[in-house]
Amino acid sequence: MNNYTEINSKAIDKWIDDGWEWGKPVSAEVFSEVKNGKWNVVLTPQKSVPHEWFEPFIKDGKLNGVNLLGLACGGGQQMPIFAALGANCTVMDYSENQLNNERLVSVREGYKINIIKADMTKRLPFDDNSFDVIFHPVSNCYIEDVFHVWNECFRVLRKGGILLSGVNTAVSYLCDEDNPLLIVNKMPYNPLKDEVLYKKCMQEGGSVQFSHSLEEQIGGQLNAGFILVDLYEDSGTDIIDKYIPAFIATRSIKNT
């Protein structure tokens, strides 16, 4: 259990080999459309991030010269878009296959990107005040302590920088996998503190995931020093998502 991030890394590598949706890199056609002003990125499963969420760093539809960190954002889906918009991109992920997809697209399209394999439960391998934008899609469900991530994001962002995050709520972990309308789990959902639940996770998909409360997800950003300026809800594709949104995207600013 102590090496759960290693377990998750290997699980995601396998999912990608099996055709996981979030491990499929963008096509050359999608990349080329960015230069025609047609682009979208997602923090959550379905809704696109409003372009105005990148203000004040987006100018004339571009992110030229913006230092942008894709945190746990590998897969060759979002970072190629930012590169095509002119951003100086760094992607950090703990899945080798996700990072390989970043390499694949960058070579195919001929742009530079700083690719780093690192565990976000540790200190992020960046100096203070390194980035203008952090783009952090739904991924902190794979780590136990999200407060650490928010504190690290605050540290490596510059004053005036923006943190764009996608998070899932506890709704995602309430129900039974085989009967999605049957509530079986009590929150918080933490396999590291429940041996039976841990064994079940290993059998069902090989990953160790965690529910996080709004106090952790949004309160954690506020406690780190961020100012929350906007958010929206989104739904996934599970049956439960037909009844209640299970995801939230947030836009926060480092103002000090």
C-alpha positions in Angstrom: 0.0 0.0 0.0 2.9 2.4 0.6 3.8 2.4 -3.1 0.3 3.2 -4.3 1.4 5.9 -6.7 3.6 3.3 -8.4 0.6 1.0 -8.6 -1.5 3.8 -10.2 1.2 4.6 -12.7 1.4 1.0 -13.9 -2.4 0.8 -14.0 -2.7 3.8 -16.2 0.0 2.5 -18.5 -2.1 -0.6 -18.9 -5.3 1.3 -19.5 -3.6 3.2 -22.3 -2.4 0.0 -23.9 -6.1 -1.1 -23.7 -7.3 2.1 -25.5 -8.2 4.4 -22.5 -10.0 7.5 -23.7 -7.7 9.9 -21.8 -4.6 8.3 -23.3 -5.4 8.9 -26.9 -3.3 11.7 -28.4 -4.8 14.4 -30.6 -4.8 14.0 -34.4 -2.7 16.0 -36.8 -6.0 17.5 -38.0 -7.0 18.8 -34.5 -3.5 20.2 -34.1 -3.6 22.1 -37.4 -7.0 23.6 -36.6 -5.6 25.4 -33.6 -3.7 27.8 -36.0 -7.1 28.6 -37.6 -8.4 29.6 -34.2 -10.4 26.5 -33.6 -9.5 24.8 -30.4 -10.8 23.6 -27.1 -9.4 21.9 -24.0 -11.1 20.1 -21.1 -10.4 19.9 -17.4 -13.4 17.6 -16.9 -15.0 14.9 -19.0 -17.2 16.9 -21.4 -17.4 20.7 -21.0 -14.7 22.8 -22.7 -12.8 25.3 -20.7 -13.9 28.9 -21.6 -11.1 30.7 -23.5 -11.5 33.7 -21.2 -10.3 31.6 -18.4 -6.8 32.0 -19.8 -7.0 35.8 -19.4 -4.9 37.9 -19.0 -2.3 35.6 -20.6 -4.3 35.0 -23.8 -3.9 37.7 -26.4 -5.3 37.7 -29.9 -6.2 34.1 -29.3 -2.6 33.1 -28.5 -0.6 32.1 -25.5 2.7 33.3 -26.9 5.5 33.2 -24.4 3.3 32.0 -21.5 5.0 29.5 -19.2 2.5 26.7 -18.8 2.6 23.6 -16.6 0.4 20.6 -17.4 0.2 18.9 -14.0 -0.7 15.2 -14.2 -1.7 16.2 -17.8 0.0 13.7 -20.0 -1.5 11.9 -22.9 -0.9 14.2 -25.8 -4.3 15.8 -25.6 -4.1 19.2 -24.0 -0.4 20.1 -24.2 -0.3 20.0 -28.0 -3.1 22.6 -28.1 -1.2 24.9 -25.8 2.0 24.4 -27.8 0.2 25.3 -31.0 -1.0 28.4 -29.3 2.5 29.5 -28.6 2.9 28.6 -24.9 6.2 27.4 -23.4 5.0 24.0 -22.2 6.1 21.7 -19.5 4.2 18.5 -18.8 4.5 16.4 -15.6 3.0 13.0 -15.2 3.8 9.7 -13.5 2.7 7.4 -16.3 5.4 6.6 -18.8 2.8 5.8 -21.5 1.1 9.2 -21.0 4.5 10.9 -21.4 5.3 8.8 -24.5 2.2 10.1 -26.1 3.4 13.6 -25.4 6.7 12.8 -27.1 4.9 11.2 -30.0 2.8 14.3 -30.8 5.7 16.8 -30.2 7.9 14.9 -32.7 5.1 14.5 -35.2 4.2 18.2 -35.1 7.7 19.6 -34.5 7.4 21.6 -31.3 9.4 21.6 -28.1 8.0 20.5 -24.8 9.7 19.9 -21.4 8.6 16.4 -20.4 9.1 15.3 -16.8 8.2 12.1 -15.0 7.5 12.9 -11.4 5.1 12.0 -8.6 2.9 14.9 -7.5 2.7 13.5 -4.0 6.3 14.8 -3.7 7.7 18.3 -3.9 7.2 19.4 -7.5 10.6 19.6 -9.3 10.3 23.3 -10.2 11.6 26.5 -8.7 9.3 29.0 -6.9 7.4 31.3 -9.3 8.2 29.3 -12.4 4.8 29.3 -14.2 2.1 31.7 -15.4 -0.5 29.0 -15.8 -1.1 25.5 -14.3 -3.5 23.2 -16.1 -4.5 20.3 -13.9 -7.2 18.1 -15.3 -9.0 15.5 -13.1 -6.2 13.4 -11.6 -5.9 14.2 -7.9 -8.3 11.3 -7.4 -5.2 9.1 -7.6 -3.5 10.7 -4.6 -4.4 10.7 -0.9 -3.3 14.2 0.1 -4.6 17.0 -2.2 -3.6 19.8 0.2 0.0 19.2 -0.7 -0.7 19.6 -4.4 -2.5 22.9 -3.9 0.4 24.2 -1.7 2.9 23.2 -4.4 0.8 24.8 -7.2 0.8 28.0 -5.2 4.6 27.8 -4.7 5.5 27.3 -8.4 3.0 29.8 -9.8 4.1 33.4 -10.3 2.1 36.3 -8.7 -0.9 36.8 -10.9 -0.7 33.3 -12.2 -3.8 31.1 -12.7 -4.6 27.6 -11.6 -7.1 25.8 -13.8 -8.2 22.5 -12.2 -10.6 19.7 -12.8 -11.8 17.6 -9.8 -14.3 14.9 -9.2 -16.5 14.9 -6.1 -17.4 12.2 -3.7 -20.4 11.3 -5.8 -18.0 9.3 -8.1 -17.3 6.8 -5.3 -20.7 6.3 -3.7 -22.1 3.5 -5.8 -21.4 -0.1 -6.6 -19.5 -0.8 -9.8 -21.9 -3.5 -10.9 -25.1 -1.6 -9.8 -24.4 2.1 -10.3 -27.6 3.2 -8.7 -26.9 1.3 -5.4 -25.1 3.3 -2.8 -22.6 1.1 -1.0 -19.6 3.2 0.0 -19.3 5.5 3.0 -17.2 8.6 2.5 -14.3 9.2 2.6 -13.4 6.5 0.1 -9.8 5.6 1.0 -8.5 2.1 0.1 -5.3 2.7 2.1 -7.4 2.6 5.3 -9.6 -0.3 4.3 -8.0 -3.6 3.4 -11.1 -5.1 1.9 -11.7 -2.0 -0.3 -8.0 -2.1 -1.3 -8.3 -5.7 -2.5 -11.5 -4.8 -4.4 -9.8 -1.9 -6.2 -6.9 -4.2 -7.2 -9.4 -6.7 -8.7 -11.6 -4.2 -10.5 -9.0 -2.0 -12.3 -5.7 -2.1 -10.5 -5.7 1.5 -9.3 -6.0 3.1 -5.9 -8.4 6.1 -6.0 -9.6 8.5 -3.3 -12.7 10.6 -2.7 -12.0 14.2 -1.7 -14.4 16.5 -0.1 -15.1 20.1 -1.2 -13.2 21.2 1.8 -10.2 19.5 0.4 -10.7 20.4 -3.3 -11.9 24.0 -3.0 -11.1 24.8 0.6 -7.6 23.4 0.0 -7.0 25.9 -2.8 -8.2 28.8 -0.6 -6.1 27.6 2.3 -3.0 27.5 0.0 -3.6 31.2 -0.7 -5.5 31.1 -4.0 -8.5 33.3 -4.8 -11.3 31.3 -6.5 -12.8 33.4 -9.2 -14.9 31.0 -11.2 -16.1 27.4 -11.5 -18.5 25.2 -13.4 -20.0 21.7 -12.9 -19.8 18.8 -15.4 -20.9 15.2 -15.8 -19.1 12.1 -16.9 -20.5 9.1 -18.7 -21.4 6.8 -15.7 -25.0 6.1 -15.0 -24.8 8.3 -11.8 -23.9 11.3 -13.9 -27.4 11.2 -15.4 -28.7 12.3 -12.0 -26.0 14.6 -10.5 -22.8 16.3 -11.8 -19.8 14.5 -10.4 -17.1 17.0 -11.6 -16.1 20.6 -11.0 -13.7 22.8 -12.9 -12.2 25.7 -11.0 -10.3 28.9 -12.0 -8.1 30.3 -9.2 -5.6 33.1 -9.1 -2.4 33.6 -7.1 -2.8 37.2 -6.1 0.1 37.6 -3.6 
